[in-house]
Amino acid sequence: MNQEFEYWKNYFLSSVFKKRFDYLKTKYKNKKIIFYSNGIFFDALISIYNLKEHFEVIGFSDIKYEQ
């Protein structure tokens, strides 16, 4: 696995990110969200979190996430 991918994955599992993620969930509650893909960063994020479970996702800007 890519070293950068592992770095971001570990960051997303950290308590520092968890606090930020909880804040974002509160801030964007009941708001429609479109995510802009950011390569490895975004790949690592979605490997840990099901974003549709936490946000009202109406779309992803990167075609490879369309499902």
C-alpha positions as CSV (number, residue, x, y, z in Angstrom):
1,M,0.0,0.0,0.0
2,N,1.1,3.5,-0.7
3,Q,3.0,5.3,2.2
4,E,1.0,8.5,1.7
5,F,-2.3,6.5,1.8
6,E,-1.3,4.9,5.1
7,Y,-0.3,8.3,6.5
8,W,-3.7,9.8,5.8
9,K,-5.5,6.6,7.0
10,N,-3.7,6.8,10.3
11,Y,-4.5,10.5,10.6
12,F,-8.2,9.8,10.0
13,L,-8.2,7.2,12.8
14,S,-6.6,9.7,15.2
15,S,-8.5,11.5,18.0
16,V,-7.5,14.8,16.5
17,F,-9.4,14.1,13.3
18,K,-12.3,12.5,15.1
19,K,-13.0,15.8,16.9
20,R,-12.8,17.6,13.6
21,F,-15.1,15.1,11.9
22,D,-17.6,15.3,14.7
23,Y,-17.6,19.1,14.3
24,L,-18.2,18.8,10.6
25,K,-21.0,16.4,11.1
26,T,-22.7,18.9,13.4
27,K,-22.0,21.9,11.1
28,Y,-23.4,20.2,8.0
29,K,-26.3,18.4,9.6
30,N,-29.4,18.6,7.3
31,K,-27.4,20.3,4.6
32,K,-26.8,18.8,1.2
33,I,-23.1,18.1,0.5
34,I,-21.1,17.5,-2.7
35,F,-17.6,16.1,-2.1
36,Y,-14.7,17.1,-4.3
37,S,-12.3,14.2,-4.6
38,N,-8.7,14.8,-3.7
39,G,-6.9,11.7,-4.8
40,I,-5.1,9.7,-2.1
41,F,-6.4,11.9,0.7
42,F,-10.0,11.2,-0.3
43,D,-9.3,7.5,-1.0
44,A,-8.0,7.1,2.6
45,L,-11.0,9.0,4.0
46,I,-13.6,6.8,2.4
47,S,-11.7,3.7,3.3
48,I,-12.5,4.5,6.9
49,Y,-15.8,6.5,6.8
50,N,-19.0,5.9,4.9
51,L,-19.7,9.5,4.2
52,K,-23.2,8.9,3.1
53,E,-23.9,7.6,6.6
54,H,-22.8,10.8,8.2
55,F,-23.8,13.5,5.7
56,E,-26.6,14.1,3.2
57,V,-24.4,13.5,0.2
58,I,-25.9,14.5,-3.1
59,G,-22.8,13.9,-5.2
60,F,-19.1,13.3,-5.7
61,S,-17.1,15.3,-8.2
62,D,-15.0,12.4,-9.2
63,I,-16.7,9.9,-11.5
64,K,-14.9,6.9,-9.9
65,Y,-17.0,7.4,-6.7
66,E,-20.3,7.4,-8.5
67,Q,-22.3,4.4,-7.3
